[in-house]
Amino acid sequence: MKAIQEALNQFVSIRLEHVAGSMLANSPEYKDLMKDCNQLFSILHDCLPKEYIQTLYDYDTNTTLLQGMVESIMYEQGLKDGVCLNQILSD
């Protein structure tokens, strides 16, 4: 069962990367939001004293990791829901 979970995790990771690279990268709304986030990060970076810069980077890294976890869990649940829906509709 562990091998199946690892294979699923790898599939989800590859699929999310594909979606991000092909679909989100072409979305004007995504590009605008990413630009805004980068500008806000730069403003915070420039305003903070040097001793807090690493904390800002750590925060950014941790929020990115959290977002990745949420996306993976949601994608996996969507797959499970799709299988259940398929079973319901085929009965």
C-alpha positions as CSV (number, residue, x, y, z in Angstrom):
1,M,0.0,0.0,0.0
2,K,2.9,2.3,0.7
3,A,4.2,1.9,-2.9
4,I,0.7,2.9,-4.2
5,Q,0.6,6.0,-2.0
6,E,4.1,7.0,-3.1
7,A,3.1,6.5,-6.8
8,L,0.0,8.6,-6.2
9,N,2.0,11.3,-4.6
10,Q,4.4,11.4,-7.5
11,F,1.6,11.5,-10.0
12,V,-0.1,14.3,-8.1
13,S,3.1,16.3,-8.0
14,I,3.8,15.9,-11.7
15,R,0.2,16.8,-12.6
16,L,0.2,19.9,-10.4
17,E,3.5,21.0,-12.0
18,H,2.0,20.5,-15.4
19,V,-1.1,22.5,-14.6
20,A,1.0,25.3,-13.0
21,G,3.3,25.4,-16.0
22,S,0.7,25.2,-18.7
23,M,-2.5,26.7,-17.5
24,L,-1.7,29.1,-14.7
25,A,1.3,30.6,-16.5
26,N,-1.1,31.7,-19.3
27,S,-3.7,33.2,-16.9
28,P,-3.7,37.0,-16.8
29,E,-5.2,36.9,-13.3
30,Y,-2.5,34.6,-12.1
31,K,0.2,36.7,-13.6
32,D,-1.2,39.9,-12.1
33,L,-1.5,38.3,-8.6
34,M,2.0,36.9,-8.8
35,K,3.3,40.4,-9.8
36,D,1.4,41.9,-6.8
37,C,2.8,39.3,-4.4
38,N,6.4,39.9,-5.7
39,Q,6.0,43.6,-5.3
40,L,4.6,43.2,-1.7
41,F,7.5,40.9,-0.8
42,S,10.0,43.4,-2.2
43,I,8.4,46.2,-0.2
44,L,8.5,44.2,3.0
45,H,12.1,43.1,2.3
46,D,13.2,46.7,1.8
47,C,11.4,47.9,4.9
48,L,12.6,45.3,7.3
49,P,15.8,45.6,9.4
50,K,18.5,43.1,8.3
51,E,18.0,40.9,11.3
52,Y,14.4,40.1,10.1
53,I,15.1,39.4,6.5
54,Q,15.7,35.7,7.1
55,T,12.4,35.5,8.9
56,L,10.7,36.9,5.9
57,Y,12.3,34.3,3.7
58,D,11.4,31.5,6.1
59,Y,7.8,32.7,6.2
60,D,7.6,32.8,2.4
61,T,9.1,29.3,2.2
62,N,6.7,27.9,4.8
63,T,3.6,29.4,3.2
64,T,4.7,28.0,-0.1
65,L,5.1,24.5,1.4
66,L,1.7,24.8,3.1
67,Q,0.1,25.8,-0.2
68,G,1.7,22.8,-1.9
69,M,0.3,20.5,0.8
70,V,-3.2,21.9,0.4
71,E,-3.1,21.6,-3.3
72,S,-1.9,18.0,-3.2
73,I,-4.5,17.0,-0.6
74,M,-7.3,18.7,-2.5
75,Y,-6.2,17.1,-5.8
76,E,-6.0,13.6,-4.2
77,Q,-9.5,14.1,-2.6
78,G,-10.8,15.2,-6.0
79,L,-9.5,11.9,-7.5
80,K,-11.2,10.0,-4.8
81,D,-14.5,11.9,-5.3
82,G,-14.3,11.2,-9.0
83,V,-13.9,7.5,-8.4
84,C,-16.9,7.5,-6.0
85,L,-19.0,9.6,-8.4
86,N,-18.1,7.2,-11.2
87,Q,-19.3,4.2,-9.1
88,I,-22.5,6.0,-8.2
89,L,-23.3,6.9,-11.8
90,S,-22.5,3.4,-13.1
91,D,-24.9,1.7,-10.6
